[in-house]
Amino acid sequence: MTQITPQLRPFYVDGHVHIGRASRGEPIKISAAPSLTIEHVMGTATEEKGIQILGIIDAVTPPVLRDLMQLVATDQLAAHKAGGLTTQRGLTLLLGGEIEIRGPHGGSAHFGAFVPTIDALKEFARWLALEQTNPNLSSQRLKSADATALGRLMQELDGILIINHAFTPHKGLYGNCVTHMAEMIDPQYVTTVELGLSADTDMADHLSELADFTFVTNSDAHSLSRVAREYHVVALTSPTFAAYKSALLRATTEHIVKNVGLFPDLGKYHRTACAVCHTALENDLTPCKICGSTRVVRGVANRLEAIADLPIAQSPAFRPPYVHQVPLTFIPGLGPKTMQKLLSHFRTEMNIINEVAMTDLSAVVGERLANLIVQARHGHLPIEAGHGGKYGKILAADEVRTTS
């Protein structure tokens, strides 16, 4: 893989962040926090998280599109010639929409569709107005068009199409709809595959049909604190839509440097669980020992075990490393006040998680929390796996003794 050069610079990217409310109070993503406004998201990404390229997955909804146009009109955002909008502090916004599409055998899946310009976003919005019952809300299902039709539209608009959280049991293409991508969409229209919180590169590379696709990790943030819980680093000549698209397609020397994500066990759908009482289960077939139900929420790990065609993961040469990370919100005993104290001293969460020395952390939050942060950094803390909609849990020392 090409290394960082004077012509290529690294940029931190979170390409999947939702908007909870537009500026006039309109709900956008129903399950997202109202505090997720354009302004708050931009501020959090820049000031707390250290993100440099941000994918606004709900930009195509008319209220958010209106807000973006107003920010451009007042010079708070500037359109880049090579695509994307830039804030006064140098944050690049990518403009997209999350679209729900019925599966051919039942279920439905989410796709992320991004376009380079406001004009293209308007055209995308006009198309969706004919295909969605309520295009003002995020993640709405298409009435009749299929995923390949969406792919063709993205090709016409010079956009990109992402299979969002590909393996999750709710709205994941592999987790909820099909065994093979081509059953639901012509693969030629897929730009990249988003792994989702409960999977990593090693797990996904048990599917041979994904060998030609670039993988990315994104937060799918539904609250400000979740922004950048997963992200990726990309080497670009400049932080623009065109350069980013080139990196995803591996069309030039621009490329993904690394994916940074949760340990898969921390994802809330990593293992299969009972759909009634949410008890973790060993597999999809055994009745629940607690309530006897045979209804399950299939875990990502269990689903991949069922559909994998490679007994050993085989990663192509271009595949970047996957770096496991524990966001600070998962650290036992680290609450909002302590988080603010850390941010005031060390500026961004990425810096705290990855760089700050143990002695410096101890001086601010004490030896116990500093030790947990550093142990999490190196993957030394035990995890209780997530399941059935419940996030995995970092076990503190007393819990480890209790469960051992």
N, C-alpha and C positions, 0 to 999 in steps of 0.2 A: 504494500500500500504506500502511496505517495505520502511523504512526511510534510510537516509544516515548513514552509519556505517563506522568504521575504514577500513573495507574491500571494501566498495563502496564509490567512490568519484564522485562528480558532474563534468560533462563536458558540455561545451557549443557547440552545433552542428548546423551548417547550411549545410544541405545535398543537396542543389540544387543551384550550382553556375556554370554559363556558362563561356566558354573561347571564347573571341572574335577573337584573333589572336594567331597563333603558333609562335615559335621563328624565323622562316624564313619569317614571314609575311603572311602566308597562312590564309585566312579567315576560321573560324570554325563555329561560330554561327553568321549568317548574321546580325541579328537584335541586336547583342551585340556590346558594345564599343570596339574599337581596343585596348584600354588600358587594357582590361581583358586578360592578359597573365598569364601563370602559376606563374611566379615570382611575378608579381604585385598582383595577387589574394592572394598568400601566405603571402606577406608582409602586405596587408591590413587586412586580417583576424587576423593576429597575433598582429600587431602594433597598429591598430586603432579600431578594432571591439571587440577584446577579444574572438574570436572563437578559440576552441581547436580541433574540428574535422570538417573537411571540405569535402563535397561531390563534387568532380569534375565531373559534369554530362556529360562532353564531353571528358573524358579520353580515350574512346574507339576509337575516330577518329584517323586514322594513324598518322597525324602530331603531335597531342598531345601525343599519345602513344610514338612516337619517342622522344619527349622532356622529357617525364618522364623517359624513359630508360637512356637518357643522364645524367639526374640529379642523377639517381641511380649510374651510372658508375663513376661519379665524386664525389661521397659520399655526395652530397647535399641532397639526400633523401636516407633513409635506409628502406629496407623491414622488416616488423615485422613478426615474426613467426606465429602469430595469425591473420595475414592479415592486409592490409593497409600499407601505406608508411609514414614515419615519417621524419619531417624536423629537422635540427640541433637545432631549437628553440622549439621543442616539439609539433608542429602541426601535427596531423594525417590527411592524405589524404585518402579518400575513392574513389575507381576507378569505374566509371560508364559511362553509355550512356543514352541519352534521345532518345526514339524510338517512331516514329509515326505509328499508326496502324489504318486501316480503320474500321469504325463501321459497324455492320451488316445491319443497316438500313440507312446508309448514315453518313456523317460526319467522323471525325477521332479524336483519342485521343492520348495523350502522356503518356508514361510509363517511369519510371526511373529504370534502371537495373544496379546493382552494383555487383562486384565480388571481391574476397579477394586478389588476387595476380596479378602480371604482367603476369605470364604465363596464368592464366585464362582470363585476359583481351585480350591477343593475340588470344586465342581460340574464344572469343566473337567477336573480330574484323574479324576473318576469316569467321565466320558464317554470319556476317552482309555484308561482301563483296559480298556474293552470293545473298543477299536479298535487297540490296539498290543500286540505280542507281549511287549515289555519296556518298560513305561512309566517304569521307573526310570532309563532312559538318555535323553539328549537326542536330538532330531532323528530320532525313530523314525517309520517309515512307517505310515500308516493302512492297516488291512486292507481295508476296503470303502468307507468314507465318502469322498466326493470333496471338492474344495475348496469347492464351494458349500455343502455340508453343514456344513463348518467355519465358513463365513461366517454361516450361519443361527444356529449356536450362539453365535457372538460377538455377533450382534444380540440374541439372547435374554438374554445375560449383560451387555449394555450394554458390550461390549468393542470392541476395534479389531482389524482384520486388515491385515497388511502383507505385500506381496509382497517377500520377502527377496532381496537381491542379484539383482535381476531379470534381468540379462543374462549372468551367468557361465555357462561351459560345464558346470559341475558344480552341479546343484541350482538352476539359475535358470529361472524360468518361460519367459522369452523365449530364453534361451541354451541350454536343454536340452529344452524340451517343445513349445512352440507358437509360431506367428507372431503370433497375435492373442489377447489376454487372454481373450475370451469363449469361446474353444475349451476353456478349462480351468476357468474360474470365472465366475459371473455377476458382472459388474463392479460391480453395485450393492452388493455386500458388501465390496468392497475399500476400505479407508480411505485407504491411502497406498502409495507405491511407493518402496522403498529402492534407490538407484542402484547400490551396490556399489563396490568399490575401483577397478575398471578402467573406470568410466564417469563422466561428469559431466552436468550439466544440458543443455549444448549437444548432446551426443551423443544423449541420450534424447529431446530435443525434435525429433528427426527423425521421430518416430512420432506421427502426428496423433491416434491413439486415446488418448494419454496427456495430452492437453491439459487435461482436467478434473481431473487427479489432482495432489495435493500430492506433491512429492519430498522425501525425507530422506536424509541421509548418516549412517551409523553405523559403528562400528569392526569389528563382528563379531570381537571380541577373543577369541583363543584363548590369550593369555598376558597377564600384568599389564602388560608394557611396551607392548602394542598397544592398551590401553584409550585411547579418544579419539584414535586416529590419524585417524579421521574423526568428525565430530560436527555438530550443528546448533544454532543459537541460535533460541530461540522467545520471543515476547513474550506474557506471561501475566499475569493478575490475581493468580494465586497458583500455586505449584508443585504442582499436584494432577493426578490422572488426568483428572478432568472438564475442567479448563482445557486440558490438553494435547490431549485428544481434540477439543475445540472448535477448537483451532488447526489441527489436521490437516484437519478438515472445513471450515475457514474459515466456521464457523457464526456467529461474532461478530467482534469486533475483534481477538481473539487470533489470532496468526498466526506463521508461520515467518519469522524475520528474515533468516537466511542459512544456507546449507549450506556447510560447510567440509570439504574433502576433499583427497585426494591428487591430484596431477597424474595423469590416467588412465594415462599411460605407466608409472607406478610400480607399478600393479596387476599381479599375477602372471599374469593372463589377458588382458592388453590385446591382444596380437597372437596370431595363430594360430601353432602350433608342431607339429612332428612328434611324434606320440604315442609313438614308439619311442625316438628319440635326443634329443628335446626341442629340436632346432634350430629357430630362428625361420623362418617361411615367409611368403611374400608373400601367399598366399591359401590357400583350402581345397582347391584342385584340383591344384596343382602337386606332383608327387612330390618327396620330400625329396632334395636334392642330395647329402646325406651318406650316407644309408643306403638310399635308394630307396623307402622306405615311403610308402604313400598314406594311412595312418591319421593323423588330425590331432586336436589339441585346439584347437577353434575359438576364436579370440580374440574378445573383446567388441567391439572396433572392427570386425572383419571381419563379425561376426554382425549388428551394427547397420547396416552398409553394405548387407547383403543384404536386410534386412527393412524398411528405412526407406522411407516413402512421401512424405517431404518432402525435396526436394533441398537446401533451406536450413532450418536449425532455426527453428521458430516458437514462441516462448515466450509463454504467456498473460500478461496484465497482472499477475496475482497472483503470478507466479513470482518468488521471491526470488533475489538474486544467489548465484552459486556462487563461493566463494573458495578458490582452490587453495593448498595448504599442503604443506610437507615436514616430516614428523615428525622429531624429533631423531635417532631411531634410524637414519634414512637418511643422515645426514650422515657422509661419509667421515672416519674417524679419531676419531669421537666414541663412546667406549666407556662401559661402566657406571660406572667411577670418575669420569670427566669429567661424566657425567650427574648423579651425586650431588653433585658440586661445584657445578654450575649450579643444581640444585634448592635446595641449602642457601643459596645467595646470593639466588636470584630466585623461590623458592617453588613456582611451578607451570610445567609445560611450556608451557602456552598463553601465559603471560606471556613466557617466553624466546623462543618462536617469533615472537610478534607484536609485542612491546612494548619489550623491553630494548634500550637504545641500544648501538651498536657499541663505543663507548669503555668502557662498563660490562662488556660481554661480553669485550673484550680484556683487561681487568684481571684476569679470572678464568681464562680459558682460552687466552689468547694471541691474537695478531692473525689467524693463519691460520684457526683454527676460528671465531673471531668473524666473519670475513669470509665464510666459507661459510654460516654461519647467516643472516646478513643478505642474502646473495645468494639463498639459497633462499627467504627471506621474500618477495622481489620476483620470484621466478620466473626468475632469471638464470642458473641452473646447467643445463648440458646433462644429458639423461637418456637412458640406454640402456633401451629399452622392455622391460617384463616380458612373459613368454610361457611357456606350457606349465607353469605352476606355479612359475615363478621370478620373484620380485619384480623390478621395474625397479631401476635403479641410478643414483644420482647420480655423475657422472663428475668426478673430481678433475682438476686442471690438467694433470698429466702424462698421464692417460688421454685427455683431450681432444686433446692433441697427437699421441698415438699413433694415435688413431682418425681424425684429420682427414686 
